[in-house]
Amino acid sequence: MKQLLTSIALVLVSISTAYAGKPSAINFNRDEYTYRATESSVHQYTPADQTDLSSHKDMISFTFAEEVKKSLI
């Protein structure tokens, strides 16, 4: 569990620092997830072999809430 939380934290840090350019791929739990789509402030990533968003099995989504960032500064 601790390793999973560490992996999540590392992914969040890498995504947040690269937010301006939306990375084309991220690594999570030894798997590579490819950028697929953005809806509003939600960025979606799926494994390379799962290109169809209507029938994917795994997905990572990040939601960036600017109001949270501003309240922490």
MIDOSE-1310 file (N, C-alpha, C; in nm, 2 decimals, decimal comma, always signed):
residues 73
mkql	+0,08/-0,12/+0,00/+0,00/+0,00/+0,00/+0,09/+0,13/+0,00; +0,19/+0,12/+0,08/+0,28/+0,24/+0,09/+0,35/+0,27/-0,05; +0,38/+0,16/-0,12/+0,44/+0,17/-0,25/+0,34/+0,23/-0,35; +0,22/+0,19/-0,34/+0,11/+0,25/-0,43/+0,09/+0,39/-0,40
ltsi	+0,09/+0,43/-0,28/+0,07/+0,58/-0,25/+0,19/+0,66/-0,29; +0,31/+0,60/-0,28/+0,43/+0,67/-0,33/+0,42/+0,69/-0,48; +0,38/+0,58/-0,55/+0,37/+0,59/-0,69/+0,27/+0,70/-0,73; +0,16/+0,70/-0,67/+0,05/+0,80/-0,69/+0,11/+0,94/-0,67
alvl	+0,18/+0,96/-0,56/+0,24/+1,09/-0,53/+0,34/+1,14/-0,64; +0,42/+1,04/-0,68/+0,52/+1,08/-0,79/+0,45/+1,11/-0,92; +0,35/+1,04/-0,95/+0,27/+1,07/-1,08/+0,21/+1,21/-1,07; +0,15/+1,24/-0,95/+0,09/+1,37/-0,94/+0,19/+1,48/-0,94
vsis	+0,30/+1,46/-0,89/+0,41/+1,57/-0,89/+0,45/+1,59/-1,04; +0,48/+1,48/-1,11/+0,52/+1,49/-1,25/+0,42/+1,55/-1,34; +0,29/+1,52/-1,31/+0,18/+1,58/-1,39/+0,17/+1,72/-1,36; +0,17/+1,76/-1,24/+0,15/+1,90/-1,20/+0,26/+1,99/-1,25
taya	+0,38/+1,94/-1,25/+0,49/+2,02/-1,31/+0,49/+2,03/-1,46; +0,43/+1,93/-1,52/+0,42/+1,94/-1,67/+0,28/+1,98/-1,72; +0,20/+2,03/-1,63/+0,06/+2,06/-1,67/+0,05/+2,15/-1,79; +0,13/+2,25/-1,80/+0,12/+2,34/-1,91/+0,13/+2,28/-2,04
gkps	+0,21/+2,17/-2,05/+0,22/+2,10/-2,18/+0,15/+1,97/-2,19; +0,07/+1,93/-2,09/+0,01/+1,80/-2,09/+0,10/+1,69/-2,14; +0,16/+1,61/-2,06/+0,25/+1,51/-2,11/+0,18/+1,41/-2,19; +0,24/+1,36/-2,30/+0,18/+1,26/-2,39/+0,17/+1,12/-2,33
ainf	+0,25/+1,09/-2,22/+0,24/+0,96/-2,16/+0,29/+0,98/-2,01; +0,24/+0,90/-1,93/+0,29/+0,89/-1,79/+0,31/+0,74/-1,75; +0,39/+0,72/-1,65/+0,42/+0,59/-1,60/+0,35/+0,58/-1,47; +0,28/+0,47/-1,45/+0,21/+0,44/-1,32/+0,21/+0,30/-1,29
nrde	+0,27/+0,26/-1,18/+0,27/+0,12/-1,13/+0,32/+0,03/-1,24; +0,44/+0,07/-1,30/+0,51/+0,00/-1,40/+0,44/-0,01/-1,54; +0,33/+0,06/-1,56/+0,26/+0,06/-1,69/+0,27/+0,21/-1,75; +0,27/+0,21/-1,88/+0,27/+0,34/-1,94/+0,12/+0,38/-1,99
ytyr	+0,08/+0,49/-1,95/-0,05/+0,54/-1,99/-0,04/+0,66/-2,09; -0,11/+0,65/-2,20/-0,10/+0,75/-2,31/-0,21/+0,85/-2,29; -0,18/+0,98/-2,32/-0,28/+1,09/-2,31/-0,38/+1,06/-2,42; -0,51/+1,07/-2,38/-0,62/+1,05/-2,47/-0,71/+1,17/-2,50
ates	-0,75/+1,24/-2,39/-0,84/+1,35/-2,41/-0,84/+1,44/-2,29; -0,90/+1,56/-2,31/-0,92/+1,66/-2,21/-1,06/+1,71/-2,22; -1,13/+1,70/-2,11/-1,27/+1,76/-2,10/-1,27/+1,86/-1,99; -1,28/+1,98/-2,02/-1,27/+2,09/-1,92/-1,14/+2,08/-1,85
svhq	-1,13/+2,05/-1,72/-1,00/+2,05/-1,65/-0,96/+1,90/-1,62; -1,03/+1,80/-1,68/-1,00/+1,66/-1,66/-0,92/+1,61/-1,78; -0,80/+1,55/-1,74/-0,71/+1,49/-1,84/-0,71/+1,34/-1,83; -0,74/+1,27/-1,94/-0,75/+1,13/-1,93/-0,64/+1,05/-2,00
ytpa	-0,59/+0,95/-1,94/-0,49/+0,86/-1,99/-0,53/+0,72/-1,98; -0,50/+0,64/-2,09/-0,53/+0,49/-2,09/-0,40/+0,42/-2,13; -0,39/+0,29/-2,11/-0,28/+0,21/-2,16/-0,27/+0,22/-2,32; -0,16/+0,21/-2,37/-0,14/+0,22/-2,52/-0,23/+0,14/-2,60
dqtd	-0,26/+0,02/-2,55/-0,34/-0,07/-2,63/-0,49/-0,05/-2,61; -0,53/+0,05/-2,53/-0,67/+0,08/-2,50/-0,70/+0,21/-2,56; -0,72/+0,22/-2,69/-0,73/+0,35/-2,75/-0,88/+0,40/-2,75; -0,97/+0,31/-2,74/-1,12/+0,35/-2,75/-1,17/+0,39/-2,61
lssh	-1,20/+0,51/-2,59/-1,24/+0,56/-2,46/-1,38/+0,51/-2,42; -1,45/+0,46/-2,51/-1,58/+0,40/-2,48/-1,58/+0,26/-2,43; -1,46/+0,19/-2,45/-1,45/+0,05/-2,40/-1,32/+0,03/-2,33; -1,26/+0,13/-2,27/-1,13/+0,10/-2,20/-1,15/+0,02/-2,07
kdmi	-1,05/-0,04/-2,03/-1,05/-0,12/-1,90/-0,98/-0,05/-1,79; -0,88/+0,03/-1,82/-0,80/+0,10/-1,72/-0,79/+0,25/-1,77; -0,80/+0,34/-1,67/-0,79/+0,48/-1,71/-0,74/+0,56/-1,58; -0,65/+0,66/-1,61/-0,61/+0,75/-1,50/-0,67/+0,88/-1,55
sftf	-0,74/+0,95/-1,46/-0,79/+1,09/-1,49/-0,73/+1,18/-1,38; -0,69/+1,30/-1,43/-0,65/+1,40/-1,34/-0,74/+1,52/-1,36; -0,78/+1,58/-1,25/-0,86/+1,70/-1,25/-0,78/+1,81/-1,18; -0,76/+1,92/-1,25/-0,69/+2,03/-1,20/-0,79/+2,14/-1,16
aeev	-0,78/+2,17/-1,03/-0,88/+2,27/-0,98/-0,79/+2,39/-0,94; -0,79/+2,49/-1,02/-0,71/+2,61/-0,99/-0,75/+2,67/-0,86; -0,87/+2,67/-0,81/-0,91/+2,73/-0,69/-0,84/+2,66/-0,57; -0,81/+2,53/-0,58/-0,74/+2,46/-0,47/-0,60/+2,51/-0,47
kksl	-0,53/+2,52/-0,58/-0,40/+2,56/-0,59/-0,38/+2,70/-0,53; -0,48/+2,79/-0,56/-0,47/+2,93/-0,51/-0,49/+2,93/-0,36; -0,57/+2,85/-0,31/-0,60/+2,85/-0,17/-0,48/+2,80/-0,09; -0,39/+2,72/-0,15/-0,28/+2,66/-0,08/-0,16/+2,76/-0,08
i	-0,16/+2,85/-0,16/-0,04/+2,94/-0,17/-0,05/+3,05/-0,07
